[in-house]
């Protein structure tokens, strides 16, 4: 799929076709994240840094489950 760069005011942008929006599972107003990869750039609907932080938080919560239960009481 190729996208054409168009003028948007004083900036430039691309229009994402409906099919691409559906594949990304996004719609108007959502945020896309750009990641540089060895093959170029990648657009995704999730932030890899937030995902990494959530994985760490989930691991800590599993490891400290009993302590967290006590603190919640």
N, C-alpha and C positions, 0 to 999 in steps of 0.2 A: 504494500500500500504506500503510495506517495502522497505527501501533503504539500500544498503550496503556501508559501509565506505571503501574507497580505498585510497591508497597512491598516492599523487600528489607531486612529488619532495620530499622535507623534511616535507611536511604538509600532512594533511588528508582531504578528501572531499567526497562528494556524487555526483552522477550523477543523475540529474533530468530527468525523462522520458518525452518524447514529450507531452504526455497527461497532465502531471502535469504542464508543462510550459504553455500549452494552458489554463488550469484552472486558473492559476495565471496571465494570459495575459502578460507574459514576454518572452524575448528571450535573446540570448547571448549578453552580455554587459550591460544588465539592472541590477539594484540594488535591492536586496531583503532585507527586514528588519525583524529582529528577535525580538519578544516580548515574555517576560516570562509571562505565565498565570498560574492560579491555576492548570490547567490540563497539564502543561508542557511548551513547546515553540511553538510559532506560526510564520510561514513564511508568509509575505505579500508583495505585490508590492508597498504599500504606507507606508509612515512614519506617524504614528499616531500623533506625536508631531507637524509635519508640518501641518497636517490636522486641529489640534486644533488651531494652530496659525492663519490659514486661516479663520476659523470660527469666531475668535475674530476680525480679520481685516475686514471681510465682515459686521459684526454687527456694527463696528465703522463707516464704510463707509455709511451704511444705515442710522444710527443715525445722521450723520453729512453731509448728502448729499448736503444740501444747502450751507453750509460753503465750502465744497470742490469745488462746482461749482463756487463760487465767487473767490476762490484762483486760479482756472484754467483760469480765464479771464485775 
